[in-house]
Amino acid sequence: MDVAVTTPTFPLPGSSHRGPAPALVRLREEDGPVVRLGVPGGGHAWLVCGYREIRRVLEDPRFSRAASYAPGAPTFEGLFQAPPDMIVSLDPPDHTRLRSLAEQAFSAERIAGLRPRVRALVGDLLGAVAGGEGPVDLLGGFADPLAYGVIGELLGVPAADRPRFAAWIRALSQVGGPAAGAVAAREQLGAYMADLVVRALADHDAGRAAGTVLDALVAARDGTDRLTFDELVGLGYTLLGAGADSSGAQLANSVVVLLADHRATWRRLGRRPKEVPAVVEELLRTVNLNADDTTGLPRIALTDVELGGTTVPRGAAVFVALGSGNRDRAVFAAPDERRFDRLGAPHLAFGHGVHRCLGAALVRLEMGEALTALTRHHPEAALAVGEDRLEWLPGNVNHRLRELPVHLGRRA
């Protein structure tokens, strides 16, 4: 049977690093895993908030990302929508071709080989912020520089240019912000990425490639097929937005939760670093990153689809609430508790299906090395202000702090 339009309008307010919007939890538990919500300006959208149903949407080709850019497709104010030619915006077979080539640059061996450099960067950054008196900004001085530093090295971006990249990404991430600023940032970022690609192509042809991921993308082949110039620019653009902005915010938000709620775990990790990977997974499951509790990337139903006991009609816009799926009690026992030895179903922090995050292993590597170093060297770290006094950026794609003031305490 069809689900009636529910009173709240989409997107639902109230999602934070603590979890999904309370209204969304109520909808999932009382109305079911698939709900139809009104939207500002009229019309409605379908919100999928159950774990199994989210996985179904993300793997079912009848829910199309590419169709959300077609003429006449539903549009929504206040939600981030990636450019139509980026990998996250494509359907198979276009997506399959691009993904298969891009994955050659993100092999398990390549990511594992980055560990010494990531560890060294973590040490350098932590040493720099820990040298002064009083609280330090662990977001601006550590988490963000780590994320942008790693992606910068992967793409061959000189260290002096990385602050510019960060400023451009911040402008692009402000949903509902000044349109002119976002357009200018997009153009500047695109021009810079194009210049990087030109140099990488020239280095490849001259046999002097430096071994960066961008070099690997240039060299990727499937028979005679290769990535075009525009595709190389688009992939670099995607890596910066998803790999830097999201990674820095996720690490900072996770530190907030550990220091606010799990001081004993923080101290234990300093003594037992082998437990860090399991803690990272539970933090990814429970520490919400998306500001409006969806990916912000709509899919369009290409035909009527039975989903979660209701019919999603052809042409309907469908959003998935990953944070809600990660708290689904039908899948996770005591879903609102952080159990750092939890086993069972995989979380959805990196999505699922063909669009599963290409850089998932890299995010795990960064978070693991960062938390290992922080807990080992600063077991008595504490928030410098109450959690309720932390300031969050409004209207942002990611749920992101302005700064993260922390007393690191004496180095162990």
C-alpha positions as CSV (number, residue, x, y, z in Angstrom):
1,M,0.0,0.0,0.0
2,D,1.1,3.6,-0.5
3,V,2.4,5.7,2.4
4,A,0.5,8.9,3.1
5,V,2.3,12.2,3.0
6,T,3.8,12.8,6.5
7,T,3.6,16.2,8.2
8,P,7.3,17.0,8.3
9,T,8.9,18.6,5.3
10,F,12.2,17.4,3.7
11,P,15.0,17.8,4.6
12,L,14.4,17.2,8.2
13,P,16.2,19.4,10.7
14,G,18.1,18.2,13.7
15,S,20.7,15.8,12.4
16,S,24.1,16.2,14.1
17,H,27.3,14.3,14.9
18,R,25.2,12.7,17.6
19,G,23.0,11.0,15.1
20,P,20.0,11.4,12.7
21,A,17.2,13.9,13.2
22,P,14.9,12.8,16.0
23,A,11.9,13.2,13.6
24,L,13.6,10.8,11.2
25,V,14.0,8.2,13.9
26,R,10.3,8.4,14.7
27,L,9.4,8.1,11.0
28,R,11.6,5.0,10.5
29,E,10.2,3.3,13.6
30,E,6.6,4.3,13.3
31,D,5.9,4.8,9.6
32,G,8.3,2.3,8.1
33,P,11.6,2.3,6.2
34,V,10.3,4.2,3.2
35,V,8.4,7.5,3.8
36,R,7.0,10.2,1.5
37,L,7.6,13.7,2.8
38,G,6.5,17.1,1.6
39,V,9.1,19.5,0.3
40,P,9.2,23.3,0.3
41,G,7.4,24.8,-2.7
42,G,5.1,21.8,-3.1
43,G,5.5,18.2,-4.2
44,H,7.2,15.5,-2.3
45,A,10.3,13.2,-2.1
46,W,10.7,9.7,-0.9
47,L,13.1,9.2,1.9
48,V,14.5,5.7,2.5
49,C,15.7,5.3,6.1
50,G,15.8,1.5,6.7
51,Y,19.1,-0.3,6.4
52,R,18.0,-3.1,4.0
53,E,16.0,-0.7,1.9
54,I,18.9,1.7,1.6
55,R,21.1,-1.1,0.3
56,R,18.4,-2.1,-2.1
57,V,18.2,1.4,-3.6
58,L,22.0,1.7,-3.8
59,E,22.3,-1.6,-5.8
60,D,19.1,-1.5,-7.9
61,P,19.7,0.0,-11.4
62,R,16.0,1.1,-11.4
63,F,17.0,3.9,-9.1
64,S,19.1,6.2,-11.4
65,R,21.5,8.9,-10.4
66,A,21.9,10.1,-14.0
67,A,18.1,10.6,-14.4
68,S,18.2,13.3,-11.7
69,Y,19.8,15.6,-14.3
70,A,17.3,15.0,-17.0
71,P,15.0,17.8,-18.2
72,G,12.0,17.9,-16.0
73,A,13.5,15.9,-13.1
74,P,12.5,17.1,-9.6
75,T,14.7,19.7,-8.1
76,F,15.2,20.6,-4.5
77,E,16.5,23.8,-2.8
78,G,19.0,23.5,0.0
79,L,20.5,20.2,-1.0
80,F,23.8,19.5,-2.6
81,Q,23.8,18.0,-6.1
82,A,27.1,17.1,-7.7
83,P,27.9,18.2,-11.3
84,P,26.4,15.8,-13.9
85,D,29.6,14.6,-15.4
86,M,31.2,13.4,-12.1
87,I,31.6,9.7,-11.3
88,V,29.0,10.0,-8.5
89,S,26.4,11.3,-11.0
90,L,26.7,8.5,-13.6
91,D,24.9,5.2,-14.1
92,P,26.3,2.0,-15.6
93,P,27.7,1.5,-18.2
94,D,29.3,5.0,-18.1
95,H,30.0,4.7,-14.4
96,T,31.3,1.1,-14.8
97,R,33.9,2.2,-17.3
98,L,35.0,5.2,-15.2
99,R,35.1,3.2,-12.0
100,S,37.1,0.3,-13.4
101,L,39.8,2.7,-14.6
102,A,39.8,4.8,-11.4
103,E,40.1,1.7,-9.2
104,Q,43.5,0.9,-10.8
105,A,44.8,3.9,-9.0
106,F,43.3,2.9,-5.7
107,S,44.6,-0.7,-5.3
108,A,45.0,-2.2,-1.9
109,E,48.7,-2.3,-2.4
110,R,48.9,1.4,-3.3
111,I,46.8,2.5,-0.2
112,A,48.8,0.2,2.1
113,G,52.0,1.7,0.7
114,L,50.8,5.2,1.8
115,R,50.9,4.2,5.5
116,P,54.5,5.4,6.3
117,R,53.9,8.7,4.7
118,V,50.5,9.2,6.4
119,R,52.1,8.3,9.7
120,A,54.9,10.7,9.2
121,L,52.4,13.5,8.3
122,V,50.4,12.7,11.4
123,G,53.5,13.0,13.5
124,D,54.6,16.3,11.9
125,L,51.2,17.9,12.4
126,L,50.7,16.7,15.9
127,G,54.2,17.8,16.9
128,A,53.4,21.3,15.5
129,V,50.1,21.8,17.3
130,A,51.3,20.3,20.6
131,G,54.2,22.7,21.0
132,G,52.3,25.7,22.4
133,E,50.5,26.6,25.6
134,G,46.8,26.4,26.1
135,P,44.1,24.7,23.9
136,V,44.8,23.9,20.3
137,D,42.4,23.8,17.3
138,L,42.5,20.1,16.4
139,L,40.4,20.7,13.3
140,G,42.2,23.6,11.7
141,G,45.7,22.6,13.0
142,F,45.5,18.8,12.6
143,A,42.4,17.1,11.0
144,D,42.0,19.3,8.0
145,P,45.7,19.7,7.2
146,L,46.0,15.9,7.4
147,A,43.1,15.3,5.0
148,Y,44.2,18.0,2.6
149,G,47.8,17.0,2.9
150,V,47.2,13.3,2.0
151,I,45.0,14.2,-0.9
152,G,47.4,16.9,-2.0
153,E,50.3,14.4,-2.1
154,L,48.1,11.9,-4.0
155,L,47.4,14.5,-6.7
156,G,50.8,16.1,-6.7
157,V,49.5,19.5,-5.3
158,P,52.4,21.5,-3.8
159,A,52.0,22.1,-0.1
160,A,51.9,25.9,-0.6
161,D,48.8,25.6,-2.8
162,R,46.8,23.4,-0.4
163,P,45.3,26.3,1.6
164,R,43.8,27.6,-1.7
165,F,42.3,24.2,-2.3
166,A,40.7,24.2,1.1
167,A,39.2,27.7,0.6
168,W,37.7,26.6,-2.8
169,I,36.2,23.4,-1.3
170,R,34.8,25.4,1.6
171,A,33.0,27.8,-0.8
172,L,31.6,24.8,-2.8
173,S,30.3,23.1,0.3
174,Q,28.1,26.0,1.5
175,V,24.7,24.9,0.4
176,G,22.5,28.0,0.1
177,G,25.5,30.3,0.4
178,P,26.5,33.0,-2.1
179,A,26.0,31.5,-5.6
180,A,28.7,33.8,-7.1
181,G,31.3,32.5,-4.6
182,A,30.5,28.9,-5.4
183,V,30.7,29.5,-9.1
184,A,34.0,31.3,-8.8
185,A,35.4,28.5,-6.6
186,R,34.3,25.9,-9.0
187,E,35.9,27.6,-11.9
188,Q,39.2,28.2,-10.0
189,L,39.3,24.6,-8.8
190,G,38.6,23.3,-12.2
191,A,41.3,25.5,-13.8
192,Y,43.8,24.4,-11.2
193,M,42.9,20.7,-11.7
194,A,43.2,21.1,-15.4
195,D,46.7,22.4,-15.1
196,L,47.7,19.5,-12.8
197,V,46.3,17.1,-15.4
198,V,48.2,18.8,-18.2
199,R,51.5,18.4,-16.3
200,A,50.7,14.8,-15.4
201,L,50.0,13.9,-19.0
202,A,53.3,15.6,-20.1
203,D,55.2,13.8,-17.4
204,H,53.7,10.5,-18.4
205,D,54.6,11.0,-22.1
206,A,58.1,12.0,-21.1
207,G,58.6,9.0,-18.8
208,R,59.1,11.0,-15.7
209,A,55.9,10.3,-13.8
210,A,56.3,10.9,-10.0
211,G,54.1,8.0,-8.9
212,T,51.1,10.0,-7.6
213,V,47.5,8.7,-7.9
214,L,47.0,11.3,-10.6
215,D,49.9,9.7,-12.5
216,A,48.3,6.3,-12.0
217,L,45.0,7.6,-13.3
218,V,46.8,9.0,-16.4
219,A,48.4,5.6,-16.9
220,A,45.2,3.5,-16.3
221,R,44.2,1.4,-19.3
222,D,41.5,-1.1,-20.1
223,G,42.7,-2.4,-23.4
224,T,42.9,0.7,-25.6
225,D,40.5,2.6,-23.4
226,R,41.8,5.3,-21.1
227,L,40.5,8.3,-19.1
228,T,39.8,11.5,-21.1
229,F,41.2,14.8,-20.1
230,D,37.8,16.0,-18.8
231,E,37.4,12.7,-16.9
232,L,40.8,13.1,-15.2
233,V,39.9,16.6,-14.1
234,G,36.5,15.4,-12.8
235,L,38.1,12.6,-10.8
236,G,40.6,14.9,-9.3
237,Y,37.9,17.3,-8.4
238,T,35.9,14.5,-6.8
239,L,38.9,13.3,-4.7
240,L,39.4,16.8,-3.3
241,G,35.8,17.3,-2.3
242,A,35.1,13.9,-0.9
243,G,38.5,12.9,0.2
244,A,39.6,16.1,1.9
245,D,36.5,17.9,3.3
246,S,34.7,14.8,4.4
247,S,37.7,13.1,5.9
248,G,38.8,16.1,8.0
249,A,35.2,16.6,9.3
250,Q,34.7,12.9,10.1
251,L,38.0,12.7,12.1
252,A,37.2,15.9,14.1
253,N,33.6,14.8,14.8
254,S,34.9,11.4,16.0
255,V,37.4,13.1,18.3
256,V,34.5,15.1,19.8
257,V,32.5,12.0,20.6
258,L,35.5,10.1,22.0
259,L,36.5,12.9,24.3
260,A,32.9,13.7,25.4
261,D,31.7,10.2,25.9
262,H,34.5,7.7,25.9
263,R,37.5,8.9,27.8
264,A,38.2,5.4,29.1
265,T,38.3,4.1,25.5
266,W,40.6,7.0,24.5
267,R,43.1,6.1,27.3
268,R,42.9,2.4,26.5
269,L,43.6,2.9,22.8
270,G,46.9,4.6,23.8
271,R,47.9,1.4,25.5
272,R,46.3,-1.0,23.0
273,P,46.6,0.4,19.5
274,K,45.5,-2.9,17.9
275,E,41.9,-2.0,19.0
276,V,41.9,1.2,16.9
277,P,40.5,-0.3,13.7
278,A,37.4,-1.7,15.5
279,V,36.9,1.7,17.2
280,V,37.2,3.5,13.8
281,E,34.4,1.2,12.3
282,E,32.0,1.9,15.2
283,L,32.7,5.7,15.0
284,L,32.0,5.6,11.2
285,R,28.7,3.9,11.9
286,T,27.5,6.2,14.7
287,V,29.1,9.6,14.2
288,N,26.9,11.3,11.6
289,L,28.7,13.3,8.9
290,N,25.9,14.4,6.6
291,A,24.4,17.7,7.7
292,D,20.9,16.8,6.6
293,D,21.2,13.1,7.2
294,T,21.1,12.1,3.5
295,T,23.8,11.9,0.9
296,G,22.2,14.9,-0.7
297,L,22.3,13.0,-4.0
298,P,18.8,12.1,-5.3
299,R,18.0,9.1,-7.4
300,I,15.0,8.8,-9.8
301,A,12.8,5.7,-9.9
302,L,12.8,4.6,-13.6
303,T,9.7,2.5,-13.1
304,D,7.3,1.7,-10.3
305,V,9.3,-0.2,-7.6
306,E,8.0,-2.1,-4.6
307,L,10.2,-1.0,-1.7
308,G,9.8,-1.5,2.1
309,G,6.1,-2.4,1.7
310,T,5.1,0.5,-0.5
311,T,5.3,1.5,-4.1
312,V,7.7,4.1,-5.2
313,P,6.2,5.5,-8.4
314,R,8.1,6.0,-11.6
315,G,9.7,9.5,-11.8
316,A,9.8,9.9,-8.0
317,A,12.9,11.4,-6.4
318,V,14.4,9.1,-3.8
319,F,16.9,10.0,-1.1
320,V,18.7,7.6,1.2
321,A,19.5,8.4,4.9
322,L,22.7,6.6,5.6
323,G,22.9,7.7,9.2
324,S,19.4,6.4,9.8
325,G,20.3,3.1,8.2
326,N,23.3,2.8,10.5
327,R,21.0,3.0,13.5
328,D,18.3,0.6,12.3
329,R,17.5,-1.7,15.2
330,A,16.3,-4.4,12.8
331,V,20.0,-4.9,11.9
332,F,22.1,-3.5,14.8
333,A,21.5,-4.6,18.4
334,A,21.2,-1.6,20.7
335,P,21.9,0.6,17.6
336,D,22.4,3.9,19.6
337,E,25.1,2.4,21.8
338,R,28.7,2.5,20.7
339,R,30.0,-0.9,21.1
340,F,33.7,-0.9,20.0
341,D,33.8,-4.7,19.7
342,R,30.6,-4.9,17.5
343,L,30.5,-7.6,14.9
344,G,27.8,-8.2,12.2
345,A,26.4,-6.2,9.3
346,P,28.7,-3.7,7.7
347,H,27.8,0.0,8.2
348,L,26.8,2.3,5.4
349,A,29.1,5.2,6.1
350,F,30.8,4.7,2.7
351,G,27.5,3.8,0.9
352,H,27.0,0.5,-0.9
353,G,26.9,-0.9,-4.4
354,V,28.5,0.6,-7.5
355,H,28.8,4.0,-5.9
356,R,30.5,2.8,-2.7
357,C,33.2,5.4,-1.7
358,L,36.3,4.8,-3.8
359,G,38.5,6.2,-1.0
360,A,37.1,4.1,1.9
361,A,40.4,2.4,2.6
362,L,42.2,5.7,2.6
363,V,39.8,7.2,5.1
364,R,40.3,4.2,7.4
365,L,44.0,4.6,7.1
366,E,43.9,8.3,8.0
367,M,41.6,7.9,10.9
368,G,43.5,4.9,12.3
369,E,46.9,6.6,12.2
370,A,45.5,9.9,13.6
371,L,43.7,8.2,16.5
372,T,46.7,5.9,17.2
373,A,49.0,8.9,17.6
374,L,46.6,11.1,19.5
375,T,45.7,8.5,22.1
376,R,49.3,7.3,22.5
377,H,50.9,10.7,22.9
378,H,48.0,12.6,24.6
379,P,46.0,10.1,26.8
380,E,44.7,13.0,29.0
381,A,43.4,15.1,26.1
382,A,40.1,16.9,26.8
383,L,37.7,19.3,25.1
384,A,38.6,22.8,26.0
385,V,35.0,23.9,26.0
386,G,31.8,22.1,26.8
387,E,30.4,20.1,23.9
388,D,27.3,22.4,23.9
389,R,29.6,25.4,23.2
390,L,31.2,24.0,20.1
391,E,30.2,26.0,17.0
392,W,29.1,24.3,13.8
393,L,29.0,25.7,10.3
394,P,25.5,26.3,9.1
395,G,24.3,25.4,5.6
396,N,27.2,23.0,5.0
397,V,27.2,19.8,3.0
398,N,29.0,18.0,5.9
399,H,28.2,18.5,9.5
400,R,31.4,20.5,10.2
401,L,32.8,22.4,13.2
402,R,34.2,25.9,12.9
403,E,37.1,24.8,15.2
404,L,37.8,22.0,17.7
405,P,39.5,23.5,20.8
406,V,41.3,20.7,22.8
407,H,43.6,20.6,25.7
408,L,46.1,18.0,24.7
409,G,47.8,17.7,28.1
410,R,51.3,16.7,28.7
411,R,52.8,14.4,26.0
412,A,53.1,10.9,27.2
